[in-house]
Amino acid sequence: MTTKQIAQLANVSRSTVSRVINNYSNVTEDTRIKVQKVIDEYGYKPNHFARTLVGKTPNIIGVFIADINTTVSPDKWIGINSPYNMTVLSVIINTLKEYNHTALVNIINTPQEYDLIEDYFTSRIIAGGIFIGFPYQLQILQELAQKYNIVLIDQITLTEDAHNKIKVVNTDNILGGYIATKHLISYGHTNILHVAGDDRLSSIERKQGYIKAMLEHNLNTQVIAGLYREDIAYAETKDYLTNHTPSAIFAANDIMALGVIKALKELKLNIPENISIIGFDNLNFIDWFNLDLTTMMVSLKAIGKSSVDLLFNISESVHETCCPYLVERGSVKKINY
C-alpha cells in the first residue's frame, strides 16, 4: 500500500494523505476520518524514517537503476550486474560524497514499481534522483522530471526536451554508431552486420548512426537484436551466421560483443581473419580478458560526474553530452580488393 493508492481510494490528493499521516492541523475532520479509514482498513504503516525528515531537506539522493529482465537468463549482466551500470554508479556515489550527500540505490525490477518511485519524493526520503538504464520515452520519468530535481541518463533527446528543460546526460550515440561503421567501411568492409541493443535511447541512436554510414555508401543494412545481452547476442549471431557471411560485425555494446565472439569461436571463425568486430563502451573487461577488441570509448566517469553536477546546478546548462571516440585494437582487418 502506498500513499498514492490511499489517495485514490479516499479520493483526495497525495499531499492530503501526507498531512493526515503527519498529523497536520490544516485538514478537515471529515477528510481526516475518510483517509484514516482507508489507512486502517488496508493496514498501511507510514515510513517513520521519512516522517523524521518532514520539514527538513534530506542529504540523500536516490539512484534508480532499471533491472527489468526480458530474457531467460536473469543473472547475466543486466541492471545492477552490468559492468557499465556499476561503473557509472560508483562514480555517482563518490561524486555525491564531494557534495556531502549519500546515495540511496534502488533497483527497479518490474514496470509495476514505476509508480512507487514518486513516494521517495513525496515522503521526503530523498532530495533528488538520478535514473539509469530505463526504456526510452518512459512517460513516468518525464512527469517526475517536471516536478522534482532529477537527472535522466540516456532517456530523452535534446530535441524532445527543447521546451521542458529536463536535466539530461547523454552520449552522442548517433555519432558513435556512425564512426564505428565508417571505420569498418574505411577498412574495405561493405557487408556489415549490426547487433543492436534493446529499447533504450542509446541502442536506437547507435543503430541510427550505423544506418546513416551504410546509406552514405549505398550499402545494405543488416540488423539483428542482441538486447544488450551477451547470451542473446550469442544466440542471434550464431543463428544469423548459418545463412549469412558478413565480413564485419558492429555490436552496439561490448557486452554483446562478448556474445558475438563466443559465437564466432564456436563456428571456428577467426577474428579478424574471417570476420572483423567492433564494440561500444570500452569496458574494463576488454583488458582483463585480453580481448584486443576495437571499440568506441565512452567516458563513464564523465557521465556519472555530469549527472551529479547537473543535479546540484553546477553547470549552467541542463544538458550534458559526452562524445565517444574510437579505440583501435586488433579486431578489425583491412580488406584488399
N, C-alpha and C positions, 0 to 999 in steps of 0.2 A: 504494500500500500504506500502510495506517495502523496505528497501534498497536492499534486496536480489531480490525482484521482479523487481525493477528498473534495477538492473544489468542484469537480464535475458532478459528483454525487450530491453535494449540498447546494449546487447551482450558485456558487459565489466565486470570487476571484481567488487566485492563489495567495495574493497579498492579504486577503481577509483571513484565509486559513492560517497564515503565518502570524497574524495579530492575535488570533484566538489561542494558538499554541503557546505564544509568548506572553499571554495574559495582558495584552494592551487594553487600555481603557476605552479607546475610540472605536468600540464595536457595540452595536445594539444588542440588547439581551436576547431578543428573538433570534438574531443571526448567530450569536454565541451558542445558544441552545441547539440550533439546527446543525452547526458544524460539529459541536461536541458529540451529538447523537451519532453522526457518521463515524467519528473517531472511535467512540466506544463500541459501536456495532462491529467495526472491522478490526478492532484491536490494534489500532495504529499507535506506535511508540515513537515519539519525537527523538531526534538525534540530540542528545544532551551536549555533545561536543559542539554542535552547530549553535545551540542556544547560548552557550557561553560567549560566542562571537558576536551576538546581536549588539549593535551599536559600536562595534569595533571594525577595523579594517584588517582582515587576516593577512599574514605574510606568507600565504600558501598559494601556489599556482598549480592548477590541475593540468596534467599532461595526459591526454586521452589518445590511446593507440587502438586502431581497429585491428581486431584479430578474428575476422569472420572467415571461417573455413568453408570453401565451396567445393572441396575435393575429398578424396577418400583417405588421405594421409594427414591426420590432424597435427602431427608433431614436426612437420618438415618445414622449418624456416618461414613461417608466416607470423604476422603480428610481432609479438614480443620476442619471438625466436629469430626474427630476421636480423642478420648482421647489419643491414642498413639502418633499421629502426633502433637497434641497440646502440649503435654509434651516435646517431643523432640524439637519442635520449641522454646518453652520458654527457654530451656537450651541453644540452639544455640544463641538466641538473647542476653541473659545475658553474655554468654562467649565472644561474639563479642565485647561487651562493654569493656571487660577487655583488648582487643586489640585496643581500641579506634576506632572501626568500627561500622557501623549501618547496620541492616538487611533491605533489600527491599524484602518483601514477595510477591510472585506471585503465583496464583493458576492456574494450567493448567487444563482446563475443557474438552478440546477435543484434539484428536490426531492432528488436523489441526494446533494447536497452537505450536506444537513442533518446526516448522521451525522459529517461531518468537523469540525463546529463544536466538538465536545467536545475534540478534540485540542488546541485552543488552550489549554484549561484544564488538561488532564492534563499537557501538556508545559510548563506554567508560562510560556507566552509572554505571557499576559495575566492581569491581576489581577481583571478583571471584564468585563462585557459589557452593551451596550445594543442592543436589537433593534428595527428599524423596518420597517414595511411587509409583515409576514408574514401569511399567511392566518389566519383566526380559528380558535381552538381547536386550534392546532398542538401535538400531544402532545409532540414532542421538546423544544419550548421550555419547556413546563410541567415536564418532567422535569429539564431543566437548571436551571431556577429553584429547584428543591428542593435542588440540590447546590452551586450556585455563586452568587457575588454578581453578579446580573444584574438589569436593569430592562427590562421589556417595555412598548413603546409601542403602544397600540391593539390589545391582544391578548386580555386577559382581563377580564371584567366583575367588579365588586366583589362581586357576589353569588356568583359562581363561586369567588372567592378568599377567601371568608369564613374558611376554616379553614387554608388553606395559607400565608397571609401572604406571597404573592409580591409583589415590588415592581412596581407598575403605574402608568403615566401614561396617562390617558385624557382625551379631550374629552367633555363631556356632549352626545353626538351626538343622542340622542333629543330632548333639549330643543332643540337647534339645528334639527333637522328639523321639529319642531313649530312653533317660532317662525317659520321661513321660510314654512311652509304657512299658518299663521294670518295672516301678513302679507298674503299673496295673497288669502285669504278676506275679510279686513277691507277690501280694496280692491274687493270685489264679485265676485271670481272664484270660480266654482263648478266649472268644467271645467278641472281642473289635472292636467297630466301630470308624473309624476316620472321623471327619468332617473337610475336607480340605479347604484351602483358595482359592485364585484366581491365577492370572498369575504372581505373584511376586516371587522372589527367595526364600524368607522366607517360603512361602507356599510349594513350590516344595521340599525344603530341609527338612521341618518338616515331610512331607509325606514320604520322603526317610528314615528318622530316624524311623518312625513308621513301615514301611515295613521291615527294617533291623531287628528290635527287634522281630517282628512277625515271620519272616522266621527262625530266630535263634532257635525258639521253635516249628518249624513246624506247625504254626498256620495259618489259612486262613485269608487273609486281607479283610476288608470291608471298602470301602471309598465312601463317598458322598461329593458333593461340596457345601460348605456354602458361598464361595466367600468372606470371611472375613466380612460378613454382618450378623447382628442379625436377620433380617427378613427372609433372605434366609435360614440361618441355622435352624431357627424355622420351616419353611415350609418343608424343605427337611427331617429334623429329624422326624417330625410328620408323614410324608408320609412313611418314611422308617420303623417306628415302628409299622405300621399297619400290616406288614407281617413278621417282624423280631424281635427277642428278645435278643439283646446283653446284656451282664451283665455290660459292661462299655463303656464309650464314651470318646475319646480323641479329644477335639476341638482344632484346630490349633491356635486360639487366644481367649482371654477372652470375646471379643465382641460376637463371635459366641457361646461361652458357655452360654451367656445370652439367646440367642435364643433357645438353647437346653434345658435349664432349664425351659423356658416358655412352650415348647412342652411337657416336662415330666409332668409338673404340670397339664396341660390341660388333659393329658391322665391318670391323677391320679396315676402316678408312683413316688414314694418317692425316694429322694436322701439321703443317699446312699443305703437304704434298698433294693430297687428294682433295681436301676441302679446307678453305680458309675460314676463320671465325673471328668475329669481333663482338665484344660485350659492351656493357654500360654500367658505370658507377665506380669502377676501380676499387673494389672492396679488398680488405686486408688479406683475405684467404687466397687471393691470387698469388701473393708472395709466399704465404705459409705453405701452400701446396705446390709451389714452383710450377704454376700452370703456363707461364710465358704467354699470357693472353693479352692481345691488343684490346684496348677498351677505351671508353670515354670517361675521363676523370670528372667527378663531381665533388666539390668541397663540402663534405658533410659537416665539417666544423663551421663553415660559413653559414650553412642552412640552420644549424642549431643555434648559433650565436645571434644571427639576424632575427630569428623568431623571438628570442628573449628581448633583444634591444627594441624591436617594434612594440612589444608588449608594454615596455616602460617608456615608449615615445622618445627614445634616444635619437632615432632617425627622424628627419623632417618629413620623410616620405612614409606612406602606409604600404608601399610595395617594395619588396626586395627581390631581385632576380639574380641568381647565381649562374654564371656562364661555364659550361663544360668545355673541356679541351681533350684532344686525342693523346693517349699514351701508347706509343708504339712498342710492341714487343715482337715475338716471333711467330704469331699465329696467322699472319697474313702473308701470302706468297704472290709475287708478281706473275702474271700470265703473259707469255710472249706468243703472239700470233704470227 
